Amino acid sequence: MRTCFFIHHLPFFCREIKFLQMMKNENNVFGKVTHDNLPQAVEHLIKMMEEQAQNSKNNMSVEDDEISIEEVSSLIKKSVSTIYRYTCQNSIPHSKQGNTLHFYRSEILEWMKMHKKKCINELSDEAHIESFRVLNRD
């Protein structure tokens, strides 16, 4: 039962481990946080969080803009006529008001990620995790 919990929450733990490694390697200003340097460590963390928030705001403003069908075409490396066919088949995210098609960069990028073919390592990892789940069923 515990192994299933761990596997289910594996992505969360991986993010936490990466964050802790980043914090450990990030300039390593403090080494070990003690009572004496706690205020400076907290101030450093707040500064890092503000920088990350600013970076994510900048990335969001770039990704959430509306793009033309020509930009979609160059982004996904397909012809404009193929994009029109995808919209008729409702296989690409878009909205339509009257005769005007609207595309958003963030939606197109997410759609591209969903349709990405997995490499052999990703398939192997998924098979390994699934076989582990089957073997550890209660």
C-alpha atoms as one frame of an Amber mdcrd trajectory, in Angstrom:
protein
   0.000   0.000   0.000   2.803   2.436   0.842   4.621   1.747  -2.419   1.470
   2.615  -4.382   1.264   5.903  -2.478   4.879   6.662  -3.327   4.465   5.831
  -7.023   1.285   7.896  -7.234   3.053  10.908  -5.717   6.376  10.338  -7.509
   6.138  13.489  -9.691   5.592  15.599  -6.562   8.599  14.073  -4.812  10.782
  14.549  -7.902   9.870  18.246  -8.025  10.661  18.601  -4.322  14.009  16.837
  -4.691  14.947  19.030  -7.664  13.952  22.128  -5.690  16.031  21.051  -2.691
  19.017  20.320  -4.931  18.614  23.722  -6.560  18.448  25.382  -3.152  21.546
  23.502  -2.054  23.461  24.500  -5.185  22.019  28.044  -5.465  25.125  30.090
  -4.650  25.341  28.062  -1.412  25.452  31.374   0.438  24.437  29.996   3.803
  25.671  26.440   3.811  23.671  25.308   6.815  20.855  27.512   8.086  21.289
  28.267  11.773  19.523  30.489  14.259  22.106  33.212  13.611  21.671  33.400
   9.826  17.935  32.578   9.661  16.792  36.148   8.822  19.273  36.362   5.935
  18.227  32.916   4.671  14.537  33.875   4.732  15.327  37.141   2.959  17.266
  35.201   0.313  14.345  32.787  -0.175  11.865  35.657  -0.517  14.095  37.306
  -3.108  14.354  34.048  -5.087  10.566  33.559  -4.945   9.969  37.116  -6.175
  12.365  36.532  -9.078  10.611  33.276  -9.985   7.197  34.959  -9.786   8.413
  37.748 -12.074   9.847  35.211 -14.531   6.599  33.243 -14.594   4.603  36.452
 -15.201   6.880  37.313 -18.113   6.512  33.805 -19.553   2.726  33.877 -19.157
   2.372  37.176 -20.967   4.399  35.780 -23.873   2.526  32.461 -24.013  -1.044
  33.728 -23.546  -1.093  36.093 -26.487  -3.384  35.491 -29.423  -1.584  34.340
 -32.552  -2.542  34.226 -36.213  -3.031  31.089 -38.256   0.282  31.798 -39.998
   2.049  31.870 -36.630   0.351  28.591 -35.684   1.531  27.185 -39.001   5.147
  28.132 -38.323   4.909  27.013 -34.689   3.738  23.478 -35.455   5.466  23.270
 -38.848   2.290  22.498 -40.817   0.714  24.316 -43.748  -2.140  26.783 -43.275
  -4.506  24.471 -45.156  -3.625  21.672 -42.710  -4.437  24.016 -39.803  -7.837
  24.758 -41.376  -8.444  21.014 -41.731  -7.507  20.508 -38.057 -10.011  23.206
 -37.044 -12.775  21.559 -39.098 -11.993  18.252 -37.375 -11.801  20.003 -33.968
  -8.417  18.403 -33.418  -6.565  21.645 -32.628  -7.574  24.092 -29.879  -9.207
  27.198 -31.322 -12.248  29.395 -30.990 -14.333  30.921 -33.720 -16.359  34.123
 -33.689 -18.222  34.538 -36.928 -15.701  33.838 -39.660 -12.666  34.617 -37.502
 -10.490  31.897 -35.986  -8.667  32.619 -32.728  -5.616  30.704 -31.501  -3.696
  31.157 -28.249  -0.018  30.317 -27.981  -0.375  28.602 -24.577  -3.166  26.335
 -25.866  -1.210  25.398 -28.982   1.920  24.640 -26.945  -0.108  22.479 -24.538
  -1.723  20.684 -27.492   1.730  20.005 -28.936   2.885  18.531 -25.615  -0.165
  16.255 -25.482   0.547  14.916 -28.972   4.259  14.422 -28.439   5.522  10.924
 -29.156   7.292   9.417 -26.177  10.914   8.364 -26.451  12.043   4.852 -25.599
  13.229   5.888 -22.115   9.833   7.373 -21.216   8.036   4.260 -22.454  10.442
   2.044 -20.529   9.926   4.057 -17.327   6.143   3.857 -17.676   6.293   0.102
 -18.278   8.549  -0.342 -15.259   6.211   1.662 -13.010   3.149  -0.187 -14.296
   4.758  -3.599 -13.746   5.740  -2.475 -10.238   2.113  -1.499  -9.575   0.832
  -4.860 -10.808   3.334  -6.779  -8.684   2.520  -4.782  -5.539  -1.253  -4.946
  -5.647  -2.907  -5.863  -2.385
